[in-house]
Amino acid sequence: MTIINYAAPSRLLAIARGHPYEREAFAGLLQGLDEFDVCHVEQPAAQRCLGPQYAEIVGGRFHYREANLRGQHWPDSGYRQQVTHTVSKIGSHPVTEGIPERFAITDELVPVSGFCGRCHSAAAQ
């Protein structure tokens, strides 16, 4: 049985990069989290800094070149731009309230090797 130490400091690892975002607003958001010890790392630096632990933390990873993960060989992940595909909600969360169960969207797809049990590779569909 896991015992939760509620007196332990709350730590938050914030990983950002990729699509453009408002850096000052994001930094302000992180600074406003007084109850957290925040570490902000930009992707892909997070994968380089954390090594194999990165994949364990986030449940998978993007491969910039072919690599081994959990003893399995993976090709480089690559990506596909401007792909129209159908998205389905899995479970429920306050953030997804009001979003249809299934809907079409056009976006960039980034295949990843995932092992979180709920991750589904866009390349396999």
C-alpha positions as CSV (number, residue, x, y, z in Angstrom):
1,M,0.0,0.0,0.0
2,T,1.3,3.4,-0.9
3,I,1.5,6.0,1.9
4,I,1.0,9.6,0.9
5,N,3.2,12.1,2.7
6,Y,1.1,15.2,2.7
7,A,3.8,17.2,4.3
8,A,6.2,16.6,1.4
9,P,6.7,19.6,-0.9
10,S,4.6,19.7,-4.0
11,R,6.7,19.6,-7.1
12,L,5.7,20.4,-10.7
13,L,7.7,19.7,-13.8
14,A,6.4,21.9,-16.6
15,I,7.6,21.0,-20.1
16,A,6.9,23.4,-23.0
17,R,7.9,23.9,-26.6
18,G,6.6,23.1,-30.0
19,H,3.6,25.3,-31.0
20,P,3.9,29.0,-30.2
21,Y,2.7,30.1,-26.8
22,E,2.7,33.3,-24.8
23,R,5.9,32.9,-22.8
24,E,5.3,35.7,-20.4
25,A,1.8,34.6,-19.6
26,F,3.0,31.0,-19.1
27,A,5.9,32.2,-16.8
28,G,3.4,34.2,-14.8
29,L,1.1,31.2,-14.4
30,L,4.0,29.1,-13.1
31,Q,5.2,31.9,-10.8
32,G,1.6,32.1,-9.4
33,L,1.8,28.5,-8.2
34,D,3.1,29.4,-4.7
35,E,2.4,26.0,-3.3
36,F,4.6,24.2,-5.9
37,D,8.3,23.9,-6.4
38,V,8.2,24.4,-10.2
39,C,10.9,23.3,-12.7
40,H,10.2,24.5,-16.3
41,V,12.1,22.7,-19.0
42,E,11.6,23.2,-22.7
43,Q,11.2,20.2,-24.9
44,P,13.4,18.6,-26.4
45,A,15.8,19.6,-23.6
46,A,13.6,17.6,-21.1
47,Q,14.3,14.3,-22.9
48,R,18.1,15.1,-22.9
49,C,18.1,16.2,-19.2
50,L,16.0,13.4,-17.8
51,G,17.2,10.6,-20.1
52,P,15.2,7.3,-19.9
53,Q,13.3,8.7,-16.9
54,Y,11.5,11.2,-19.2
55,A,9.6,8.4,-20.9
56,E,8.6,6.8,-17.6
57,I,7.4,10.2,-16.2
58,V,5.2,11.0,-19.3
59,G,4.3,7.5,-20.4
60,G,6.2,7.4,-23.6
61,R,8.4,9.6,-25.8
62,F,9.1,11.1,-29.2
63,H,12.2,9.6,-30.9
64,Y,14.3,12.1,-32.8
65,R,16.3,9.2,-34.2
66,E,15.9,5.5,-33.9
67,A,16.3,4.2,-30.3
68,N,15.5,1.5,-27.8
69,L,12.9,2.0,-25.1
70,R,12.1,-0.6,-22.5
71,G,14.1,-3.1,-24.5
72,Q,12.1,-2.5,-27.7
73,H,13.6,-0.9,-30.9
74,W,11.7,2.1,-32.3
75,P,12.3,4.0,-35.6
76,D,12.4,7.7,-35.5
77,S,9.0,9.1,-34.8
78,G,8.6,11.5,-37.7
79,Y,5.4,13.6,-38.0
80,R,2.5,14.3,-40.3
81,Q,1.2,17.8,-40.9
82,Q,-2.3,19.0,-41.7
83,V,-4.0,15.6,-41.2
84,T,-7.8,15.6,-40.7
85,H,-8.6,12.8,-38.2
86,T,-11.3,11.9,-35.7
87,V,-10.6,12.4,-32.0
88,S,-12.5,10.5,-29.3
89,K,-12.7,11.4,-25.6
90,I,-11.5,8.7,-23.2
91,G,-13.0,9.1,-19.7
92,S,-14.2,12.3,-18.3
93,H,-12.6,15.4,-16.8
94,P,-13.8,18.9,-16.0
95,V,-11.6,20.2,-18.8
96,T,-13.4,18.1,-21.4
97,E,-17.0,19.0,-20.3
98,G,-19.0,20.2,-23.2
99,I,-16.7,18.7,-25.8
100,P,-18.4,16.1,-28.1
101,E,-17.5,12.4,-27.6
102,R,-16.1,12.3,-31.1
103,F,-15.1,15.1,-33.5
104,A,-12.9,15.8,-36.5
105,I,-9.9,18.1,-36.3
106,T,-7.1,19.0,-38.7
107,D,-3.7,19.2,-36.9
108,E,-0.2,17.9,-36.9
109,L,0.1,14.2,-35.8
110,V,3.2,13.1,-33.9
111,P,3.6,9.4,-33.6
112,V,5.1,8.4,-30.2
113,S,6.0,5.2,-28.4
114,G,3.6,5.1,-25.5
115,F,3.1,2.7,-22.7
116,C,0.7,4.5,-20.4
117,G,-2.2,2.1,-21.2
118,R,-4.3,4.9,-22.6
119,C,-2.0,6.3,-25.3
120,H,-2.8,5.5,-28.9
121,S,-0.3,6.1,-31.7
122,A,-1.7,8.3,-34.5
123,A,0.6,6.4,-37.0
124,A,-1.1,3.1,-36.2
125,Q,-4.6,4.4,-37.1
